[in-house]
Amino acid sequence: MGTELLAPLDLAFWHLESDAHPMHLGALAVFAPAPGPGAAPDHVLELLRTRAAAIPRLRMCVRDVLLPVGGAAWTVDKDFDVHRHVRRVAVDDGDFMAGATRLAGELMEQPLERGLPPWQLYLIGGADGGPFAVLVKLHHALADGMRAVAIGAGIFDEIAAATRPAPRGRPAVPPRSWLPDPREMAGMALGRIGEVGRALGVGASVVRAGRLDLRSTAFTAPSSGTRRLATADLDATALQRIRRAEGGTANDILLAVVAGALRRWMAGRGEALPGTGPRALVPVSRRRPGGAITGNRLSAYLLDLPVGAADPRERLRAVRAAMDRNKAAGPLKGAGAVAVLADQLHPLAHRFGAPLAANAARMLFDLLVTSVPLPRSALSLAGCPLSALYPMAPLARGQSLAVALSTYGGRVHVGLVADGKALPDLDRLAAAVGEEFAELEELVTGGLRSGARAPEPVT
């Protein structure tokens, strides 16, 4: 691979980072012991190193370039050493999952070294022959959720076995050049005119949606730079039962569950429930099926989570109605599409405007709630089956909570990342997610079992 300019949104994520606000996303993959004698930790560690080193994108680091002014490019790290990126750490806690989660939170605090390819893998091991976990850290400039899955999948047995090197004598497909083909210039110019028009509309929406009455809440407490991680597990089959009864999408239901969990958690803290909000940023992928996976391609919706509604079904219906309005407007219209603006800015604007943009995030939203798609097929590492994968989203400046969800193996795995000082009771919020989901399922499916009719879909 040669040199490839960072896409505008990737460049924005690169410059948004600070020591207290690392801009990497992650995942905690948990593996059950393999049948039989199991995999030795040293073997798993070497397997991780070999497979990670074989992924071309993971050999790339970011370097400044002369043109365009203020830009940066992905270049091959000539001194790449996979041992700098893949390490083993031990868990001494008697409860492996609790110890692995605590350790993962501590490791997520640490920014990635910017002079190296921006990623890390940690093999988190407990007792030999027992379960183990792999913590994946990827800078947001390197990957969004879908791209992270595409990159990280190379460590699994099934993906690695299916990957074959290019036949000898056939040149590899070159990366996107940072010097456009002159024949493409006319089409690019026409496309830019349309994009700038859309950006102006988004910019106006951002101004209208900005909040001047910023409330001080646990979600917007000053950042301490610390990180805590908590997890929850939901039954994907029960999720589908709720969906069949209530309509809407699985994502609508999960957003409503998050709203209900926040209500429970805030009530447990003795906090007054707000009249509106808190406001969630819900990322939306702009990737086209079959399109290239390079570069972040994101937009988002804004959603006021209905924590003031007492009935779980009422919260679900409020979420459905709000998300239907968002979808009707489309991912390129509205304040949530603020990421689209990054595509129109000069690299210098990203370099020098990042502090302003970072501080403006809390004017638009209080927390992030995102869903990460995973392969449906069973996955393993060194013959050890993947039992759970908890995604982790980064925290923007001014935010203290991010919730990420993924479905695998019949379960919805929820990863909650929080500022450790702002939300020291994150475990209580994770427990509230499970309690809210159980209550919603009972209200919806329990009523159906007793003979009540399913409610009419809300339009």
Steps between C-alpha positions, in 0.01 A plus 500: 500500500620849423374835626131579552359830621282489809139560405362825645303335781797277587717813522242662727509203739881507494513863611214476751713283726672615818653315796175533696285419197652206310313440176527124473213257492530143616348164574540242773474154341451217751592142408394177668756222553551273203385137525774268620831624642435858384729757342818605677518878564835527321350333193201737499730800539719393208193429289369851567833653402528299181146576384512869594830545316341350187230773485644774274296782655653429841847577366403857411579808708406868461752753367458870419523595133600819322195501273227562567612740770393367838432154364628161610539164333513131580846362427660163560697489826840382379600410856177313575537259793187309593638440851440869573132454431402154629564433868388266772365610838381283787185524711550421868135547597323178600204603283653498150230708330501766771880517492516513120239778487682707762833455323350583161368828640847591625660412167242708312621808692840487334532692169659317209853606409462731201834424335402134455210331319209605726375172644563254783395145587515366855466132583336499843551165663382341820577148616658270240233297325229749599327777306700789361426829327650719231473877530516675163582872481479678163529874448179650362704645211580140405152358531134563567288215635447310174857552387632389840310174461644452149855564623481309827332194348839392368602368842227232505565143386219498244603827333873430509448157343292650219756770422746416225798707390485654153650273231861576414549726206166677548543851636303593807216746455650840576346719771303807413752751372531842653546642148165469316490387140449812281219318320311483826532869584184614318285239674659581836428870452133437423474268798655761726244759399222269615685407819561862595129569456414213733762620748343845515168342586661287772682803636175691535343202678794479740457864594127451559554188709779644714407541866601814685347388829762234568408302807764357730427129525699184559513460121670838446730516803855628443721222370745339740669291230410180688293220348268236640347215304186306585310237304151359469351205309152483352311213334484563123205258467305703755591814307337353189189406699465861614552620144230269362257622763575873490636555149787734422862394479728316739700822530186689608447247778860519618488881505183481709672254736790744542250778577328285762832397654603864531168575670555220754861602559418870545217417739735279700741792526224726623525725193199688369383368165537760223202618300679415176808298421771413564584530131671208328712506186414187300762438225384385157727337244513665158671201340344347193465120479806359326684833521858552612561487874766772504432819692235587757160535335269620773199716563275495807155568639424698814248348738359639826475187714156496668618435858205702635246243376409253774372212283762295306264456205435874492876557486530253214223669303658843556834370374337339196320822409815711538716259301237479226521880471878481484490237228244694300736798499792273407857463635627798299247746640484630851745592774598138560672502161768733636764244394407576138640849548848353550504389137477863387772651720859568399760297692622818672151545644524158661848565633425836662125473554501168688493658851198712406319203345577280801357752745188543288400132528318543832285772341346233277482181706554349844596141424570265212293187427622288209442152356788305345414220252687170540528192279223249563726195464669340799855627562796364694864570582746210531200267510345689793145614417410868524235525771444877516620821341441831678558804276636823650455848357723802574388792715486843340616799702221605733341153503531239773305204362496297179288187445578252223306185410566197283314175437682167487416141589140572595594776744512879488829605660501850648824688569477814713801732513499788749723757660608324819449798730178631347330157507666289771177298529501385138436140610160613634412646160604174330276306739215742424532414128424135577217587739335735249522244221346230722212729600429602140497138388262403780264788427492424127516122479345426840189691399483303177527171688208603723283563193536878455516628145821652368475880480450660162824629348560872552512698175 
